Amino acid sequence: MSVDSPRPSRQESMARFMKGAQRVAGFTRDMPYLVPDRLEERAKDSADVPFILFEEQRITYAEANRRANRIANAARALGWKQGDVVSLLMLNRPEFVLTWLGLSKAGIVTALINTSATGEVLRHAMTQVNSQAVIVDSDLIGALDTLDGPVGIPVLVDVEAGKDFAPADGQQDFAQLVAAASDENPPAEWRQGLVAADPLYLIFTSGTTGLPKAAKMSHLRFLNSGEMMGGLMEFNKDSVFYCVLPLYHGAGGMVVPSAALAFGVPLLLRRKFSRSGFWPDVRRHRVTAAYYIGEIIRYLMASPPQPDDRDHTLRNMAGAGLKPDIWRAFVDRFGIENIFEGLGSTEANYGITNVDNIVGSVGRIPYPEYSNIRVLRWDVDAGEYVRDAEGRPVLAGPDEVGELVAEVLYGNDPAGFFEGYTSAEATEAKLLRGLFKPDDAWMKSGDLIRIDEDGYVFFVDRVGDTFRWKSENVSTQELENVLSAFPGIDMVNVYGVRIPQTEGRAGMAALTFEEGCTFDPAAFYAFASARLASYAVPVFVRLSAAADMTTTYKLRKGPLQRQGYDPALTGEPVFVVDPDARTYVPVTGEVLERLGIAPFEQEGN
């Protein structure tokens, strides 16, 4: 379906969605079928098919099952048992997936630790889930040195094959223990009593509002995701799914291996995303599908056009965060047939996926009455829901912006299943209770969206990222979409900053330019003012040497907001708009005084 095709009927959208949904029709929360059961099935019916392709390695389903068995048997020999939690701190390599698969065969839950975690964050991650031990990649062993005091739990060091590393005193060589263990399937009794709704592993949120929280990821949710995505992409025996994302994250760590396991096809794993290596990998391994997030597509578009841009097998891409400004250009340049842009989160009890290739949309809700999703109108200025005369939240109408909330459903099927966090307090804080009925519960997504009259959903911003300026609501996402088309820009990060004695927040854009390109203040003002309402034109511009991003390619805004428009705090050039001169000028005390802008004060001071 072309990105310029007419919008399909609601029935046509539903039919496309059912290509995935019909595959999970028989799943229930209480079924005793688990992810390790699926691996054992694939080891029989797809024994010689590659499960993981990694550099020069080709690990078949049969071999993956044997290696997972060794891990399960080694874990039991260490005294770990069903219900225990073991932390895993490992870089992208096959052992990452095989480790949590092996532990799941023994009924052990794996806590997937962000590889950038150190110090207080790392300590918090391990303690909040009550880890019995931590398995650490030998390349990341230095992270343990950042802890204040001893680790406090057994440390198992996993040394990648071919590397020379000797664990220190008090540490055990996990790879050596695994190699010595049996590769026979462990007894089913080790998982006795577990059902699909039980946790498979734990994934930590990004911690943008504090220390990370551990979200539960059940066997059911894992199985669902792969069936759905592979079904939508119409996987067959020739399919190859490419993963360039961190395996500790829900996108790379759940969707890709789940789809591979569901359909018995290979996943191609890379240590980390490489712009120069992406297309060679696709061509070498005849990749048919890939998962993206954040700015990966923009990075691919930044490469100079080549005569063989369309000479590849990649036809389907799924993920989140593809901005409309490059969507059509990417599809046209590389000949991608389907973009499955979606909206969700690690802990979400809903999922939306664009099955119609409608540019900019994250999906469609063709029949809202059969969905657990509702949209509550949001007051950006007050930072709360718009309420009626009786104090009840008001539902947003077509094209009105509001927060997506999803009802928690308590039946036996997967719909509306909210698994929450390991912390009961954090789980409860995520819920709205008694919203429409005394006993109902709704998960707050934190996403501001709008739904048009055809049921298409468009992401607007995160709650807190949209700011109010000159009595108007301004979406950072929408500004980024517009400003990123300015010639020479590599990355745009928009956020609101406070000006003392002034209502609302002023827009500020941190710009990162491509190599060889420089900032032209007058040209940028002309570009922005011609495309944006006057209140949306950024008041400040910061020139950044590099974009501040998380390991999952999300732009960080909080630290930049706190530095504001004071060059002494930013350590980088800052400009302020001079509307009369129709340009931007460097921020100085004299310039701010002339423009009637108070000097910046750090928030919280």
C-alpha positions as CSV (number, residue, x, y, z in Angstrom):
1,M,0.0,0.0,0.0
2,S,1.5,3.4,-1.0
3,V,1.8,6.2,1.5
4,D,-0.2,8.3,-0.9
5,S,-3.1,5.8,-1.2
6,P,-6.6,6.8,-0.2
7,R,-7.6,6.0,3.4
8,P,-9.1,2.6,3.6
9,S,-12.5,1.8,5.1
10,R,-12.7,0.9,8.8
11,Q,-13.5,-2.7,7.7
12,E,-10.3,-2.8,5.6
13,S,-8.2,-1.6,8.5
14,M,-9.7,-4.2,10.8
15,A,-9.0,-6.9,8.3
16,R,-5.3,-6.0,8.1
17,F,-5.1,-5.9,11.9
18,M,-6.7,-9.3,12.2
19,K,-3.7,-10.8,10.3
20,G,-1.9,-10.5,13.6
21,A,-4.8,-10.6,16.1
22,Q,-6.2,-13.9,14.9
23,R,-3.0,-15.7,15.8
24,V,-3.5,-15.0,19.5
25,A,-7.2,-15.7,19.6
26,G,-6.8,-18.8,21.8
27,F,-4.3,-17.3,24.3
28,T,-5.4,-17.0,27.9
29,R,-3.8,-15.7,31.0
30,D,-4.1,-19.0,32.8
31,M,-2.7,-21.3,30.1
32,P,0.3,-23.3,31.3
33,Y,2.1,-22.7,27.9
34,L,5.3,-20.6,28.5
35,V,8.1,-19.1,26.4
36,P,10.5,-22.0,27.1
37,D,7.8,-24.4,25.8
38,R,7.9,-22.5,22.6
39,L,11.7,-22.8,22.3
40,E,11.5,-26.5,22.8
41,E,8.9,-26.7,20.1
42,R,11.1,-24.8,17.6
43,A,14.0,-27.1,18.5
44,K,12.0,-29.9,17.2
45,D,10.1,-28.5,14.2
46,S,12.8,-26.0,13.1
47,A,15.9,-27.7,14.4
48,D,18.3,-26.7,11.7
49,V,16.9,-23.2,11.0
50,P,19.0,-20.4,12.4
51,F,17.5,-18.7,15.4
52,I,20.3,-16.1,15.9
53,L,22.6,-14.8,13.3
54,F,25.4,-12.8,14.9
55,E,28.6,-11.7,13.1
56,E,30.0,-15.0,11.9
57,Q,27.8,-17.1,14.2
58,R,24.8,-19.2,13.1
59,I,23.0,-20.6,16.1
60,T,20.2,-22.9,15.1
61,Y,17.0,-23.5,17.1
62,A,18.3,-26.9,18.2
63,E,21.6,-25.4,19.4
64,A,19.9,-22.5,21.1
65,N,17.7,-24.9,23.0
66,R,20.8,-27.0,24.1
67,R,22.6,-23.8,25.2
68,A,19.5,-22.6,27.1
69,N,19.3,-26.0,28.8
70,R,22.9,-25.7,30.0
71,I,22.1,-22.3,31.5
72,A,19.0,-23.7,33.3
73,N,20.9,-26.7,34.7
74,A,23.8,-24.5,35.8
75,A,21.4,-22.1,37.5
76,R,19.8,-24.9,39.5
77,A,23.3,-26.2,40.5
78,L,23.9,-22.7,41.9
79,G,20.9,-23.1,44.1
80,W,18.6,-20.8,42.1
81,K,15.0,-21.9,41.9
82,Q,11.5,-21.0,40.6
83,G,10.5,-17.5,41.5
84,D,14.0,-16.2,42.1
85,V,15.1,-13.0,40.3
86,V,18.6,-12.8,38.7
87,S,19.9,-9.6,37.2
88,L,21.5,-9.6,33.8
89,L,23.9,-6.9,32.8
90,M,25.1,-7.8,29.3
91,L,25.8,-6.2,25.9
92,N,24.0,-7.2,22.7
93,R,25.2,-10.7,21.8
94,P,23.5,-14.1,21.6
95,E,24.2,-15.0,25.2
96,F,21.8,-12.3,26.3
97,V,18.8,-13.9,24.8
98,L,20.0,-17.5,25.6
99,T,20.5,-16.5,29.3
100,W,17.0,-15.3,30.0
101,L,15.6,-18.2,28.0
102,G,17.7,-20.7,30.0
103,L,16.7,-19.1,33.3
104,S,13.0,-19.2,32.3
105,K,13.4,-23.0,31.8
106,A,14.0,-23.1,35.6
107,G,11.2,-20.8,36.4
108,I,13.7,-18.0,37.2
109,V,12.8,-14.4,36.4
110,T,15.6,-12.3,34.7
111,A,15.9,-8.5,35.5
112,L,17.3,-6.9,32.3
113,I,19.6,-4.1,33.4
114,N,20.3,-1.1,31.2
115,T,24.0,-1.4,30.1
116,S,24.6,2.3,30.9
117,A,23.5,1.8,34.5
118,T,26.2,2.6,37.1
119,G,26.4,3.7,40.7
120,E,23.1,4.5,42.5
121,V,21.0,3.6,39.4
122,L,22.6,0.1,39.2
123,R,22.4,-0.5,42.9
124,H,18.7,0.6,42.9
125,A,17.9,-1.7,39.9
126,M,19.3,-4.8,41.6
127,T,17.9,-4.1,45.0
128,Q,14.4,-3.2,44.1
129,V,13.8,-6.6,42.4
130,N,15.5,-8.5,45.2
131,S,18.1,-10.1,42.9
132,Q,19.6,-13.3,44.1
133,A,22.7,-12.8,41.9
134,V,23.9,-10.8,39.0
135,I,25.3,-12.1,35.7
136,V,27.7,-9.6,34.3
137,D,29.3,-9.3,30.8
138,S,33.0,-9.3,31.3
139,D,33.1,-6.1,29.2
140,L,30.8,-4.4,31.8
141,I,32.5,-5.6,35.0
142,G,33.7,-2.0,35.6
143,A,30.1,-0.9,36.3
144,L,30.3,-2.8,39.6
145,D,33.3,-0.7,40.7
146,T,31.0,2.4,40.7
147,L,28.8,0.9,43.4
148,D,29.2,2.5,46.9
149,G,30.3,-0.5,48.8
150,P,30.3,-4.3,48.0
151,V,27.8,-5.7,45.5
152,G,26.1,-7.7,48.2
153,I,25.0,-10.6,46.0
154,P,26.9,-13.3,44.1
155,V,28.6,-12.1,40.9
156,L,28.7,-14.4,37.9
157,V,31.0,-13.1,35.1
158,D,30.1,-14.2,31.6
159,V,33.1,-14.1,29.4
160,E,32.4,-13.9,25.7
161,A,34.1,-16.7,23.7
162,G,37.6,-15.7,22.4
163,K,38.1,-13.0,25.1
164,D,40.8,-13.3,27.7
165,F,39.4,-12.4,31.1
166,A,39.8,-14.0,34.6
167,P,37.1,-13.2,37.2
168,A,38.4,-11.6,40.3
169,D,38.3,-13.2,43.8
170,G,34.7,-13.8,44.9
171,Q,33.4,-13.9,41.4
172,Q,32.5,-17.0,39.4
173,D,33.0,-17.7,35.8
174,F,29.5,-18.2,34.5
175,A,30.5,-19.3,31.0
176,Q,32.6,-22.0,32.5
177,L,29.8,-23.3,34.7
178,V,27.4,-23.3,31.7
179,A,29.8,-25.2,29.5
180,A,30.1,-27.9,32.1
181,A,26.3,-28.3,32.6
182,S,24.0,-30.8,30.9
183,D,22.4,-29.8,27.6
184,E,19.3,-32.0,28.2
185,N,15.9,-30.3,28.6
186,P,15.4,-29.7,32.3
187,P,12.4,-31.4,34.1
188,A,9.0,-29.7,33.4
189,E,8.5,-29.8,37.2
190,W,11.0,-26.9,37.5
191,R,8.2,-24.7,36.0
192,Q,5.3,-26.5,37.5
193,G,2.4,-24.2,38.5
194,L,3.5,-21.3,36.3
195,V,1.1,-19.8,33.8
196,A,1.4,-17.4,30.9
197,A,0.4,-14.4,33.1
198,D,3.5,-14.9,35.3
199,P,6.6,-12.8,34.7
200,L,9.2,-13.9,32.1
201,Y,11.6,-11.1,32.8
202,L,11.6,-7.5,34.1
203,I,12.4,-4.4,32.0
204,F,13.4,-1.1,33.6
205,T,11.7,2.1,32.6
206,S,14.0,5.0,31.5
207,G,13.6,6.7,34.9
208,T,13.0,10.2,33.4
209,T,11.1,11.2,36.5
210,G,13.3,9.5,39.1
211,L,15.1,6.2,39.5
212,P,14.0,3.4,37.1
213,K,11.1,1.2,37.9
214,A,11.0,-2.5,37.0
215,A,8.0,-3.3,34.8
216,K,6.8,-6.9,34.7
217,M,6.8,-8.7,31.3
218,S,4.8,-11.9,31.3
219,H,5.2,-14.9,29.1
220,L,1.8,-14.0,27.7
221,R,2.8,-10.6,26.6
222,F,6.0,-11.8,25.0
223,L,4.2,-14.5,23.1
224,N,1.5,-12.1,22.0
225,S,3.9,-9.5,20.6
226,G,5.7,-11.8,18.3
227,E,2.5,-13.5,17.0
228,M,1.0,-10.0,16.3
229,M,4.0,-8.4,14.6
230,G,4.9,-11.4,12.6
231,G,1.3,-11.9,11.5
232,L,1.0,-8.2,10.4
233,M,4.2,-8.5,8.4
234,E,3.1,-11.9,7.0
235,F,6.2,-13.7,8.0
236,N,7.1,-16.9,6.1
237,K,10.0,-19.3,5.9
238,D,12.1,-16.7,4.0
239,S,11.7,-14.0,6.6
240,V,14.7,-12.5,8.5
241,F,14.1,-10.0,11.3
242,Y,16.9,-7.5,12.0
243,C,17.6,-6.2,15.5
244,V,19.9,-3.2,16.0
245,L,18.4,-2.1,19.3
246,P,19.4,-2.8,22.9
247,L,18.2,-6.2,24.1
248,Y,17.4,-4.9,27.6
249,H,14.7,-2.7,26.0
250,G,11.2,-3.8,25.1
251,A,11.5,-3.1,21.4
252,G,14.6,-5.0,20.7
253,G,14.4,-7.5,23.6
254,M,10.8,-8.5,23.2
255,V,9.3,-8.0,19.8
256,V,12.2,-9.3,17.6
257,P,13.0,-12.5,19.4
258,S,9.3,-13.2,20.0
259,A,8.5,-12.9,16.4
260,A,11.4,-15.1,15.4
261,L,10.3,-17.8,17.9
262,A,6.7,-17.6,16.8
263,F,7.4,-18.2,13.2
264,G,10.7,-20.2,13.4
265,V,12.7,-17.7,11.4
266,P,16.1,-16.1,12.1
267,L,16.8,-12.9,13.9
268,L,19.8,-11.0,12.8
269,L,21.5,-9.4,15.9
270,R,24.0,-6.6,15.9
271,R,26.0,-5.3,18.8
272,K,24.7,-1.8,18.2
273,F,23.2,0.3,15.3
274,S,25.6,1.2,12.6
275,R,24.6,3.5,9.8
276,S,27.4,2.3,7.5
277,G,26.7,-1.3,8.4
278,F,22.9,-1.4,8.1
279,W,22.4,-1.9,4.4
280,P,25.4,-4.3,3.9
281,D,23.9,-6.4,6.7
282,V,20.4,-6.3,5.1
283,R,21.9,-7.4,1.7
284,R,24.2,-10.1,3.1
285,H,21.5,-11.8,5.2
286,R,18.5,-11.0,2.9
287,V,16.7,-9.2,5.8
288,T,13.0,-8.8,5.2
289,A,12.0,-6.9,8.3
290,A,13.6,-4.6,10.8
291,Y,12.6,-2.8,14.0
292,Y,13.4,0.8,14.5
293,I,13.1,3.4,17.3
294,G,13.8,7.1,17.7
295,E,16.1,8.6,15.2
296,I,17.5,5.5,13.5
297,I,15.6,6.3,10.3
298,R,16.9,9.9,10.3
299,Y,20.4,8.5,10.6
300,L,19.9,6.2,7.6
301,M,18.6,9.2,5.6
302,A,21.6,11.2,6.4
303,S,23.8,8.9,4.3
304,P,24.4,10.3,0.8
305,P,22.1,8.7,-1.8
306,Q,23.5,5.7,-3.6
307,P,22.5,4.1,-6.9
308,D,21.7,0.8,-5.1
309,D,19.5,2.4,-2.4
310,R,16.6,0.2,-3.5
311,D,18.7,-2.9,-4.1
312,H,17.8,-4.9,-1.0
313,T,15.2,-7.3,0.4
314,L,13.9,-5.1,3.3
315,R,10.2,-4.6,2.8
316,N,8.7,-4.1,6.3
317,M,9.8,-1.9,9.2
318,A,8.1,-1.6,12.5
319,G,8.7,0.6,15.5
320,A,8.0,4.0,17.0
321,G,9.2,7.6,16.7
322,L,9.3,8.0,12.9
323,K,8.6,11.6,12.3
324,P,6.4,12.6,9.4
325,D,9.0,14.9,7.8
326,I,11.1,12.0,6.7
327,W,8.5,9.2,6.5
328,R,7.6,9.7,2.9
329,A,11.2,10.5,1.8
330,F,12.5,7.3,3.5
331,V,9.9,5.1,1.8
332,D,10.5,6.7,-1.6
333,R,14.2,6.5,-1.4
334,F,14.6,3.0,-0.2
335,G,11.4,1.4,-1.6
336,I,10.1,0.2,1.8
337,E,6.6,-1.3,1.3
338,N,5.2,-1.1,4.8
339,I,5.9,1.1,7.8
340,F,4.2,-0.3,11.0
341,E,4.5,2.8,13.3
342,G,3.0,2.1,16.7
343,L,2.3,3.6,20.1
344,G,2.8,1.8,23.4
345,S,5.2,1.4,26.3
346,T,7.0,-1.3,28.3
347,E,4.2,-1.5,30.8
348,A,1.2,-0.6,28.6
349,N,-2.0,-2.7,28.7
350,Y,-2.9,-1.6,25.1
351,G,-1.2,-1.5,21.7
352,I,-1.8,0.6,18.6
353,T,-0.2,-0.1,15.3
354,N,-0.5,1.7,12.0
355,V,-1.4,-1.1,9.5
356,D,-2.5,1.3,6.7
357,N,0.7,3.3,6.0
358,I,-1.0,6.6,6.8
359,V,1.9,9.0,7.2
360,G,2.3,10.4,10.7
361,S,-0.3,8.1,12.3
362,V,0.5,5.6,15.0
363,G,-2.5,3.5,14.2
364,R,-6.3,3.4,14.0
365,I,-9.1,2.6,16.4
366,P,-11.8,1.8,13.8
367,Y,-14.4,0.8,16.4
368,P,-13.8,2.7,19.6
369,E,-16.7,1.1,21.4
370,Y,-14.7,-2.2,21.3
371,S,-11.5,-0.8,22.5
372,N,-10.2,-0.2,26.1
373,I,-8.7,3.1,25.0
374,R,-10.2,6.5,25.8
375,V,-8.7,10.1,25.5
376,L,-9.2,12.5,28.4
377,R,-8.9,16.2,27.4
378,W,-5.8,17.7,28.9
379,D,-5.2,21.2,30.3
380,V,-1.6,21.9,29.5
381,D,-1.5,25.1,31.5
382,A,-2.8,23.5,34.7
383,G,-1.1,20.1,34.0
384,E,-4.3,18.2,34.6
385,Y,-7.4,16.8,33.0
386,V,-10.2,19.2,31.9
387,R,-13.2,18.5,34.2
388,D,-16.9,19.1,34.0
389,A,-19.1,20.9,36.5
390,E,-19.2,17.7,38.6
391,G,-15.4,17.3,38.6
392,R,-15.3,14.4,36.2
393,P,-12.7,14.2,33.4
394,V,-14.0,15.2,30.0
395,L,-13.6,12.9,27.0
396,A,-11.8,14.5,24.0
397,G,-13.6,14.9,20.8
398,P,-12.3,14.4,17.3
399,D,-8.9,16.2,16.9
400,E,-8.9,17.4,20.5
401,V,-5.7,16.7,22.4
402,G,-5.8,14.6,25.5
403,E,-4.1,11.9,27.4
404,L,-4.5,8.3,26.3
405,V,-5.8,6.1,29.1
406,A,-6.5,2.4,28.8
407,E,-9.0,0.4,31.0
408,V,-7.6,-2.5,33.0
409,L,-9.6,-5.6,32.1
410,Y,-9.7,-8.6,34.4
411,G,-10.9,-11.4,32.1
412,N,-8.9,-14.4,31.2
413,D,-7.8,-13.3,27.7
414,P,-4.9,-11.0,27.1
415,A,-6.9,-7.8,26.4
416,G,-6.4,-5.0,28.9
417,F,-3.9,-7.0,31.0
418,F,-2.0,-4.6,33.2
419,E,1.0,-6.3,34.7
420,G,2.4,-3.2,36.5
421,Y,5.7,-3.0,38.3
422,T,7.5,-4.9,41.0
423,S,6.6,-2.0,43.3
424,A,3.0,-2.0,44.4
425,E,3.2,1.7,45.1
426,A,4.5,2.5,41.6
427,T,1.8,0.3,40.1
428,E,-1.0,2.1,41.9
429,A,0.4,5.5,41.0
430,K,0.0,4.5,37.3
431,L,-3.8,4.0,37.7
432,L,-6.9,6.1,37.7
433,R,-9.7,4.5,39.7
434,G,-13.4,5.2,39.6
435,L,-13.1,7.1,36.4
436,F,-16.4,6.2,34.8
437,K,-17.6,3.5,37.3
438,P,-16.9,3.1,41.0
439,D,-14.9,-0.1,40.5
440,D,-13.0,0.6,37.2
441,A,-9.3,1.2,36.8
442,W,-7.5,2.9,33.9
443,M,-3.8,3.0,33.1
444,K,-2.4,6.5,32.5
445,S,-0.1,6.4,29.4
446,G,1.5,9.8,29.8
447,D,1.0,10.2,26.0
448,L,-0.9,13.2,24.6
449,I,-2.7,12.2,21.4
450,R,-5.4,13.2,19.1
451,I,-7.8,11.0,17.1
452,D,-9.4,12.3,13.9
453,E,-12.9,11.6,12.7
454,D,-11.7,8.5,10.8
455,G,-10.3,7.0,14.0
456,Y,-6.6,7.6,13.1
457,V,-4.4,8.2,16.1
458,F,-1.6,10.9,16.1
459,F,0.9,11.2,18.8
460,V,1.2,14.8,20.0
461,D,3.7,14.8,22.9
462,R,4.4,13.4,26.3
463,V,2.5,14.9,29.2
464,G,4.9,17.6,30.5
465,D,6.6,18.0,27.2
466,T,3.8,20.1,25.7
467,F,4.2,23.6,27.1
468,R,2.0,26.8,27.2
469,W,3.3,30.1,25.8
470,K,1.3,33.2,25.1
471,S,-1.9,31.4,26.1
472,E,-1.3,28.8,23.5
473,N,-0.4,25.1,23.8
474,V,2.8,24.2,22.0
475,S,3.9,20.6,21.1
476,T,7.6,20.0,21.2
477,Q,7.0,17.0,18.8
478,E,5.3,19.2,16.2
479,L,8.0,21.9,16.4
480,E,10.7,19.3,16.0
481,N,8.9,17.9,12.9
482,V,8.9,21.3,11.3
483,L,12.3,22.6,12.3
484,S,14.1,19.4,11.4
485,A,13.5,20.3,7.7
486,F,15.8,23.3,8.0
487,P,18.8,22.7,5.7
488,G,21.8,21.3,7.4
489,I,20.2,20.2,10.6
490,D,21.0,16.8,11.9
491,M,18.9,16.9,15.1
492,V,16.3,19.1,16.8
493,N,15.3,18.9,20.5
494,V,12.6,21.4,21.5
495,Y,11.6,22.1,25.1
496,G,10.0,24.8,27.2
497,V,12.1,27.0,29.6
498,R,10.8,29.3,32.2
499,I,11.5,33.1,32.1
500,P,11.3,34.7,35.5
501,Q,8.3,36.9,36.1
502,T,6.7,35.5,32.9
503,E,3.7,33.1,32.5
504,G,4.2,29.8,30.8
505,R,7.4,28.5,29.2
506,A,9.3,29.9,26.2
507,G,10.2,27.6,23.4
508,M,13.9,26.6,23.1
509,A,15.4,24.5,20.3
510,A,18.7,22.7,20.7
511,L,20.1,22.3,17.2
512,T,22.8,19.9,16.1
513,F,24.1,20.5,12.6
514,E,25.6,18.1,10.0
515,E,29.3,18.2,9.5
516,G,30.3,21.3,7.5
517,C,27.0,23.1,8.1
518,T,26.7,26.2,10.3
519,F,23.8,28.2,11.9
520,D,22.5,31.1,9.9
521,P,20.4,33.1,12.4
522,A,18.4,35.2,9.9
523,A,17.7,32.2,7.6
524,F,16.5,30.1,10.5
525,Y,14.2,32.9,11.7
526,A,12.8,33.2,8.2
527,F,12.3,29.5,7.9
528,A,10.6,29.1,11.3
529,S,8.4,32.3,11.1
530,A,7.2,31.2,7.7
531,R,6.0,27.8,8.9
532,L,5.0,28.3,12.5
533,A,2.5,30.5,14.3
534,S,4.2,33.4,16.0
535,Y,3.8,31.9,19.5
536,A,5.5,28.7,18.3
537,V,8.6,30.3,16.9
538,P,11.4,29.3,19.3
539,V,12.4,32.2,21.6
540,F,15.8,30.6,22.2
541,V,18.2,28.5,20.1
542,R,21.0,26.5,21.5
543,L,23.8,25.1,19.3
544,S,24.8,21.7,20.5
545,A,27.8,19.7,19.4
546,A,25.9,16.5,19.8
547,A,22.3,15.5,20.7
548,D,21.7,14.4,24.2
549,M,20.1,11.0,23.8
550,T,19.3,7.9,25.8
551,T,20.7,4.5,24.8
552,T,17.3,3.8,23.1
553,Y,17.6,7.0,21.0
554,K,15.2,9.2,22.9
555,L,16.1,12.8,23.2
556,R,16.7,14.0,26.8
557,K,14.9,17.3,27.6
558,G,15.1,17.6,31.4
559,P,18.8,18.4,31.8
560,L,18.6,21.0,28.9
561,Q,15.5,22.6,30.5
562,R,17.4,23.0,33.8
563,Q,20.3,24.7,32.1
564,G,17.9,27.1,30.3
565,Y,19.2,30.0,28.3
566,D,22.2,30.9,30.4
567,P,25.4,30.3,28.3
568,A,27.4,30.0,31.5
569,L,25.3,26.9,32.3
570,T,24.9,25.4,28.8
571,G,28.6,25.7,27.9
572,E,27.4,26.1,24.4
573,P,26.3,29.1,22.2
574,V,22.7,30.4,23.0
575,F,20.8,32.7,20.8
576,V,17.6,34.7,21.4
577,V,15.0,35.8,18.9
578,D,15.0,39.5,17.9
579,P,11.7,39.9,16.1
580,D,12.3,43.5,15.0
581,A,15.6,42.5,13.3
582,R,14.0,39.2,12.1
583,T,16.9,37.2,13.3
584,Y,18.5,35.5,16.3
585,V,21.3,37.2,18.3
586,P,23.7,35.8,20.9
587,V,22.5,35.9,24.4
588,T,24.2,38.5,26.6
589,G,23.0,40.5,29.6
590,E,22.6,43.6,27.5
591,V,20.6,41.8,24.8
592,L,18.2,40.3,27.3
593,E,17.7,43.7,29.0
594,R,17.0,45.3,25.6
595,L,14.5,42.6,24.7
596,G,12.8,42.8,28.1
597,I,13.8,39.2,29.1
598,A,14.9,38.6,32.7
599,P,18.2,36.7,33.3
600,F,17.8,33.0,33.6
601,E,17.3,31.5,37.1
602,Q,17.7,27.8,37.6
603,E,14.4,26.0,38.3
604,G,14.1,25.1,42.0
605,N,16.3,28.1,43.1
